[in-house]
Amino acid sequence: MPYDLDDYRLTQTPKPMYPMTPPPKAQPQPAPRELQSSGDIHILILDDDPHTCAVIQAALNNRDFVTEVVSDPMMVQSALSSGQRYHLIVLDYVLPGLEPEQVFGWIRDHQPDANIVVVTGYPSVDSAINCLRAKTCDYLTKPFQIEQLREIVYRCLESQGLLRMTEDALKEALGAAIRERRKALSLTLSNMSDRTGVSLGYLSQIELGKNSASIETLYRICLALGMKMSELFQSVQRA
């Protein structure tokens, strides 16, 4: 079965990258406003370059994240088998003295539920295919942009249900999806009010994300828009 390489980044980017000097120790930052976690999130960073480890650790310096670093390849197996459950592992694809398949095997045996983000300074089609086979979350080439790394990590954690949308963000996303669908059908709020039996003011508040809609109201809205409720929530998830 052929592997789809579209999601794997095999080219360098000329944009500004992480600094060449170790970053200063940063104060823990909250997760983005639209995301929240239900508890501590444990992240393991495996890279033989201490500078890269420091950059990644600083990039993921979040009050909800507990990050651990291993820069000695000989300590990788013991770190993975220590009994600590990691939610996400940031892994350098090339670790001196270790084969990638060997490390993936340790992760599979000891950290089966962890998402994996691979970083590498030597991108290739073979390494991308190996990462696909290991079901990694993403593949990032060095040098990388800090914001790109953060985006990938947050997306991986969100896919595990470890980060989720806040109530306010969900209201805003649902409202935007309803408004977009309504306008695509060339319907006015007055038309929607007639179709749903919901007041104009309430519909307006829902679309603006300023009011929560009950399940019954969402059901009426979806009927008026000719869509299933599952399609509405899927559109929010894609967004």
Secondary structure, 3 states (H helix, E strand, C coil): CCCCCCCCCCCCCCCCCCCCCCCCCCCCECCCCCEEECCCEEEEEECCCHHHHHHHHHHCCECCEEEEEECCHHHHHHHHCCCCCCCEEEEECCCCCCCHHHHHHHHHHHCCCCEEEEEECCCCHHHHHHHHHCCCCEEEECCCCHHHHHHHHHHHHHHCCCEEECHHHHHHHHHHHHHHHHHHCCCCHHHHHHHHCCCHHHHHHHHCCCCCCCHHHHHHHHHHHCCCHHHHHHHHHHC
